[in-house]
């Protein structure tokens, strides 16, 4: 196969190479996107369920924040072992196991009887789902050169806004099933949105391919080019940075990226879980809240794809990450001060979600630019697992401040401070990487 066509603008790839990678992307990403939609729906649907569940189970605002956040504590504990298991047994089998486990546990959460049992189920759900997101990021390093990995990552992370666009109206509508077969509406919500994950787990066994070498749906020439390109990239990264598991845990860039993700997820999950109650505070009905909560994520879905493409073509990624975080912080501060205006609050929430979505679509190519092999498996999992502790802190912090002050104003402003810290931290990583990629192939540079 001749690979001599003119390079595509901005990526350094020929049109034939772009065609191969597009073929890979359409084969892999749509299924994983569907899985992530279900995954994120199972994480945040308790935000809508809480509109009626909290009263039924006698859960206070601080108890809800604490219990909902326990998901991320379980996630933290199992993240690194899960990613190492994926590397050992293959993505196809391990991701299928994750999907089946979390689907059953998410549905079982419907039978919680109080704050303690609800918190226990959230913790178990975190254990069950742990490894899915970093596992996908690791899987992408097996299939996509770094220069297009941002595009693949952004397409996968579309699951977040899509889950919120579809999930908020769907979840609020499912609450109307209250009383059917003797179950509350929030119980139906958790059951009907949990079981699809287990079904996708079975489908996964027949859909994913572990490595390009095994891809019968690529021609021999396409396989050879992709395998060689990725091997050259891994060798170049390993020559500049260590690829051992031990070094991933002591690499200061990994630890700073983990701190960035921790601060950012405080904003992401905290806002996602509490947004329905923020909107309900303006007097909207439950169904209206569901539709209004979808608006910020529509804005986020459109913007994150454009931002990821600009990042792939724009060179130094940390500027894109930092500016997205600062937009999210500024928007949260505006929302905190605009408690008397529903319109300004909704616009500010749109800005906050856009900033957070753009952050998520551009951060992950940065660690994969200096991690490979076992270091990538352990390092990416460590970044996600420490970051997900922010998913525990965020909901709890907002719940505590809201209960203490009687409003969301100071809670949102406090979360904005964490996003500002994340923006500062990621610039340190970006500055340290400038000049360190001069010896890497062009497709390996982030």
C-alpha positions as a printed Julia matrix, in Angstrom:
446×3 Matrix{Float64}:
   0.0     0.0    0.0
   1.5     3.31  -1.03
   1.62    5.82   1.8
   2.89    8.75  -0.25
  -0.19   10.94  -0.54
   0.04   14.51   0.68
  -0.22   14.89   4.42
  -3.58   15.97   5.81
  -3.61   19.47   7.21
  -2.7    19.63  10.86
  -2.23   15.91  11.58
   0.89   15.0    9.55
  -0.91   11.9    8.19
  -1.53   11.06   4.54
  -5.06   10.71   3.23
  -4.6     6.92   3.09
  -3.44    6.84   6.71
  -6.38    9.0    7.73
  -8.68    6.53   5.93
  -7.24    3.58   7.87
  -7.59    5.37  11.2
 -11.13    6.43  10.32
 -11.94    2.78   9.61
 -10.52    1.79  13.0
 -12.41    4.58  14.73
 -15.78    3.62  13.25
 -15.19   -0.01  14.19
 -14.19    0.6   17.82
 -15.46    3.92  19.14
 -19.26    3.74  18.53
 -19.65    0.61  20.66
 -17.48    1.98  23.46
 -19.38    5.27  23.24
 -22.65    3.38  23.75
 -21.13    1.6   26.77
 -19.97    4.91  28.22
 -23.41    6.46  27.79
 -24.82    3.64  29.93
 -21.88    3.91  32.36
 -22.32    7.62  32.93
 -26.08    7.27  33.12
 -25.64    4.73  35.92
 -23.32    7.15  37.74
 -25.49   10.26  37.67
 -29.08    9.0   37.45
 -29.21    9.1   41.25
 -29.21   12.89  40.86
 -32.66   12.65  39.29
 -33.7     9.73  41.5
 -32.88   11.89  44.54
 -35.78   14.2   43.69
 -38.12   11.59  45.21
 -35.8     8.88  46.6
 -34.29   11.05  49.33
 -37.67   11.64  50.93
 -38.7     7.98  50.61
 -35.47    6.75  52.24
 -35.05    9.63  54.7
 -31.74   10.82  53.21
 -30.54   14.34  54.17
 -28.53   16.56  51.74
 -25.22   15.75  53.45
 -26.07   12.01  53.61
 -26.92   12.03  49.9
 -23.65   13.74  49.01
 -21.71   11.27  51.15
 -23.52    8.16  49.95
 -23.55    9.12  46.27
 -19.83    9.9   46.47
 -18.98    6.44  47.88
 -19.17    5.21  44.29
 -15.88    6.95  43.63
 -14.21    5.54  46.73
 -14.89    2.02  45.43
 -13.71    3.16  42.01
 -10.46    4.47  43.52
  -9.64    1.22  45.31
 -10.14   -1.06  42.3
  -8.96    1.16  39.42
  -5.26    0.2   39.15
  -5.77   -3.58  39.72
  -8.53   -3.52  37.1
  -6.35   -1.86  34.46
  -3.51   -4.3   35.11
  -6.0    -7.16  34.73
  -7.16   -5.71  31.4
  -3.58   -5.63  30.19
  -3.12   -9.25  31.26
  -6.34  -10.88  29.98
  -7.26   -8.52  27.12
  -9.74   -5.71  26.71
 -12.52   -7.82  25.17
 -12.98  -10.17  28.13
 -12.23   -7.66  30.87
 -14.46   -4.85  29.61
 -17.26   -7.43  29.19
 -16.78   -8.46  32.84
 -16.94   -4.84  33.96
 -20.15   -4.16  32.01
 -21.97   -7.23  33.32
 -20.97   -6.57  36.94
 -21.91   -2.91  37.08
 -25.24   -3.47  35.29
 -26.37   -5.96  37.92
 -25.16   -3.78  40.81
 -26.75   -0.62  39.43
 -30.12   -2.35  39.13
 -29.75   -3.79  42.64
 -29.37   -0.26  44.05
 -33.13    0.08  43.53
 -33.65   -2.09  46.61
 -31.78    0.14  49.07
 -33.85    0.84  52.18
 -32.0     3.78  53.75
 -28.85    5.93  53.69
 -26.53    3.09  54.76
 -27.71    0.51  52.26
 -27.8     3.15  49.5
 -24.2     4.12  50.31
 -23.14    0.46  50.37
 -24.61   -0.17  46.92
 -22.92    2.94  45.52
 -19.59    1.7   46.91
 -20.09   -1.75  45.34
 -21.1    -0.14  42.03
 -17.8     1.77  42.07
 -15.89   -1.48  42.6
 -17.82   -3.11  39.75
 -17.32   -0.32  37.23
 -13.7     0.44  38.18
 -11.3     0.18  35.3
 -13.72    0.87  32.47
 -12.68    4.46  31.68
  -8.89    4.07  32.14
  -9.19    0.71  30.41
 -10.64    2.4   27.35
  -7.92    5.07  27.44
  -5.31    2.29  27.59
  -7.1     0.42  24.8
  -6.91    3.54  22.61
  -3.1     3.51  22.95
  -3.19    0.05  21.3
  -5.1     1.4   18.29
  -4.57    5.14  17.73
  -1.37    7.18  17.19
  -1.1    10.1   19.6
  -1.84   12.75  16.98
  -5.4    11.46  16.51
  -5.96   10.07  19.99
  -7.59   13.32  21.13
 -10.22   12.92  18.42
 -10.95    9.31  19.45
 -11.03   10.25  23.14
 -13.42   13.14  22.51
 -15.73   10.9   20.5
 -15.75    8.36  23.35
 -16.34   11.07  25.96
 -19.39   12.26  24.04
 -21.01    9.63  26.24
 -21.03   12.15  29.1
 -23.14   14.87  27.44
 -25.27   12.33  25.56
 -26.01   10.48  28.81
 -27.08   13.76  30.38
 -29.02   14.95  27.29
 -30.99   11.71  27.08
 -30.73   10.67  30.7
 -32.2    13.68  32.48
 -35.5    13.71  30.53
 -35.65    9.89  30.45
 -34.89    9.52  34.15
 -37.39   12.18  35.17
 -40.02   10.51  32.97
 -39.37    7.11  34.57
 -40.23    8.62  37.94
 -43.81    8.66  36.61
 -43.85    4.83  36.93
 -44.34    5.33  40.67
 -46.6     2.61  42.04
 -46.29    0.21  39.09
 -45.87   -3.35  40.44
 -45.57   -1.85  43.91
 -42.28   -0.11  43.19
 -41.39    3.57  43.49
 -40.6     5.53  40.33
 -36.95    5.94  41.35
 -36.68    2.13  41.72
 -37.9     1.62  38.15
 -35.44    4.29  37.04
 -32.44    2.44  38.54
 -33.55   -1.0   37.31
 -34.38    0.0   33.72
 -31.23    2.09  33.3
 -28.93   -0.47  34.95
 -29.63   -3.75  33.15
 -28.62   -2.55  29.62
 -24.98   -2.53  30.79
 -25.09   -6.28  31.43
 -26.57   -6.87  27.98
 -23.78   -4.79  26.39
 -21.27   -6.89  28.32
 -22.4    -9.99  26.44
 -22.29   -8.09  23.13
 -18.75   -6.92  23.94
 -17.44  -10.49  23.72
 -18.36  -10.53  20.02
 -17.5    -6.92  19.17
 -14.09   -5.81  20.42
 -10.7    -6.94  19.1
  -7.82   -6.87  21.58
  -4.93   -5.74  19.32
  -4.46   -4.55  15.7
  -2.53   -7.77  14.98
  -5.81   -9.69  15.48
  -8.01   -7.39  13.37
  -9.34   -9.55  10.53
 -11.49   -6.58   9.46
  -8.3    -4.77   8.35
  -6.39   -5.79   5.23
  -2.9    -7.21   5.71
  -1.35   -3.95   4.47
  -3.54   -1.86   6.78
  -2.63   -4.05   9.75
   1.06   -3.9    8.92
   1.08   -0.09   8.71
  -0.88    0.36  11.94
   1.19   -2.17  13.91
   4.46   -0.64  12.7
   3.33    2.95  13.36
   2.21    2.2   16.9
   5.33    0.11  17.64
   7.59    2.95  16.5
   5.65    5.38  18.65
   5.91    3.16  21.76
   9.64    2.69  21.22
  10.18    6.44  20.85
   8.23    7.2   24.03
  10.02    4.43  25.95
  13.37    5.89  24.87
  12.42    9.29  26.34
  10.41    8.09  29.36
  10.46    4.87  31.36
   7.83    2.25  30.54
   7.96    0.26  33.81
   5.01    0.05  36.22
   7.12    1.21  39.18
   8.16    4.41  37.44
   4.55    5.27  36.61
   3.84    5.59  40.33
   6.86    7.82  40.99
   6.7    10.0   37.85
   5.9    13.51  39.07
   3.99   14.28  35.86
   1.64   11.38  36.59
   1.05   12.64  40.12
   0.36   16.2   38.92
  -2.04   14.93  36.24
  -3.78   12.95  38.99
  -4.1    16.13  41.06
  -5.5    17.96  38.02
  -8.06   15.23  37.48
  -8.98   15.2   41.17
  -9.72   18.94  41.15
 -11.59   18.79  37.82
 -13.8    15.86  38.83
 -14.83   17.69  42.0
 -16.47   20.14  39.61
 -17.68   17.62  37.04
 -19.38   15.09  39.3
 -20.43   17.6   41.95
 -22.21   19.7   39.35
 -23.68   16.68  37.54
 -25.21   15.15  40.68
 -26.55   18.41  42.12
 -27.68   20.19  38.94
 -31.24   18.74  39.1
 -31.67   20.13  42.61
 -30.11   23.49  41.65
 -32.7    23.82  38.88
 -35.53   22.56  41.04
 -34.73   25.39  43.46
 -36.16   27.83  40.9
 -39.57   26.18  41.19
 -39.52   24.03  38.05
 -41.42   20.73  37.94
 -39.55   17.42  38.01
 -40.1    16.8   34.28
 -39.08   20.36  33.37
 -35.93   19.98  35.46
 -35.04   16.89  33.41
 -35.29   18.77  30.12
 -33.52   21.9   31.38
 -30.64   19.81  32.75
 -30.06   18.5   29.21
 -29.4    21.96  27.72
 -25.87   22.47  29.15
 -24.83   19.04  27.9
 -26.06   19.75  24.37
 -23.75   22.78  24.37
 -20.95   20.66  25.85
 -21.32   17.87  23.26
 -20.92   20.26  20.33
 -18.06   22.26  21.83
 -15.94   19.37  23.09
 -15.57   17.82  19.62
 -14.49   21.14  18.1
 -12.1    21.75  21.01
 -10.53   18.28  20.65
  -9.89   18.82  16.92
  -8.29   22.2   17.64
  -6.16   20.53  20.32
  -5.01   17.78  17.93
  -3.89   20.44  15.44
  -2.78   23.13  17.87
   0.4    21.66  19.31
   0.85   22.33  23.04
  -2.24   20.79  24.64
  -1.99   22.12  28.17
  -3.18   25.57  27.07
  -6.38   24.0   25.74
  -6.9    22.1   28.99
  -6.18   25.08  31.24
  -8.41   27.52  29.35
 -11.3    25.04  29.43
 -10.94   24.7   33.2
 -10.87   28.47  33.67
 -14.06   28.83  31.62
 -15.72   26.25  33.87
 -14.53   28.06  37.01
 -15.72   31.48  35.83
 -19.12   30.06  34.9
 -19.56   28.4   38.31
 -18.76   31.69  40.04
 -21.38   33.48  37.92
 -23.9    30.75  38.72
 -23.1    31.1   42.42
 -23.91   34.8   42.35
 -26.96   34.49  40.08
 -29.18   32.62  42.5
 -32.15   34.93  41.87
 -32.17   34.56  38.06
 -33.05   31.23  36.48
 -32.01   32.42  33.0
 -28.54   33.62  34.04
 -28.04   30.46  36.12
 -28.89   28.2   33.17
 -26.53   30.15  30.88
 -23.78   29.91  33.51
 -24.42   26.19  33.93
 -24.0    25.83  30.16
 -20.61   27.58  30.39
 -19.55   25.37  33.31
 -20.46   22.16  31.5
 -18.78   23.34  28.27
 -15.57   24.06  30.2
 -15.62   20.7   31.98
 -16.42   18.77  28.78
 -13.62   20.5   26.85
 -11.24   19.66  29.69
 -12.18   15.98  29.56
 -11.78   15.77  25.79
  -8.25   17.24  25.8
  -6.54   16.04  29.0
  -5.99   12.34  28.18
  -3.59   12.63  25.23
  -1.18   14.45  27.58
  -0.31   11.52  29.91
  -0.29    9.06  27.0
   2.41   11.23  25.37
   4.9    10.22  28.1
   3.52    6.82  29.19
   3.72    3.51  27.35
   3.67   -0.22  28.17
   3.07   -1.1   31.81
   3.63    2.53  32.74
   0.62    3.47  30.62
  -1.57    0.78  32.2
  -0.65    1.77  35.75
  -0.23    5.5   35.18
  -3.53    6.09  33.4
  -5.34    4.03  36.04
  -3.65    6.0   38.83
  -4.65    9.32  37.27
  -8.26    8.21  36.9
  -8.45    6.57  40.33
  -7.06    9.56  42.25
  -9.2    11.82  40.1
 -12.28    9.85  41.01
 -11.69   10.62  44.67
 -12.82   14.06  43.53
 -16.08   12.39  42.61
 -16.43   11.54  46.28
 -15.33   14.96  47.55
 -17.41   17.04  45.1
 -20.92   15.79  45.95
 -20.13   15.69  49.67
 -18.6    19.19  49.67
 -21.57   20.68  47.86
 -24.02   18.86  50.13
 -22.28   20.02  53.31
 -21.98   23.67  52.24
 -25.52   23.74  50.93
 -26.87   22.29  54.17
 -24.8    24.75  56.24
 -25.67   27.88  54.23
 -29.11   27.01  52.86
 -28.09   27.77  49.25
 -25.78   26.58  46.46
 -23.9    29.9   46.1
 -20.82   29.23  48.24
 -20.81   25.57  47.24
 -20.43   26.45  43.53
 -17.81   29.12  44.23
 -15.82   26.61  46.32
 -15.89   24.11  43.47
 -14.68   26.83  41.08
 -11.54   27.25  43.19
 -10.62   23.61  42.53
 -10.97   24.14  38.76
  -8.63   27.13  38.95
  -6.08   25.02  40.83
  -6.36   22.32  38.14
  -5.65   24.91  35.42
  -2.51   26.02  37.24
  -1.28   22.45  37.78
  -1.69   21.34  34.14
   0.41   24.23  32.91
   3.34   22.88  34.96
   3.04   19.57  33.1
   2.75   21.34  29.76
   5.83   23.45  30.38
   7.84   20.39  31.42
   6.93   18.56  28.2
   7.9    21.42  25.87
  11.05   20.37  24.13
  10.96   16.82  25.55
   9.25   15.47  22.41
  11.82   16.74  19.91
  13.15   13.25  19.32
   9.76   11.58  18.91
   8.05   10.74  15.62
   5.54   13.37  14.65
   2.59   11.09  15.37
   3.84   10.56  18.91
   3.96   14.2   19.9
   1.15   15.62  22.03
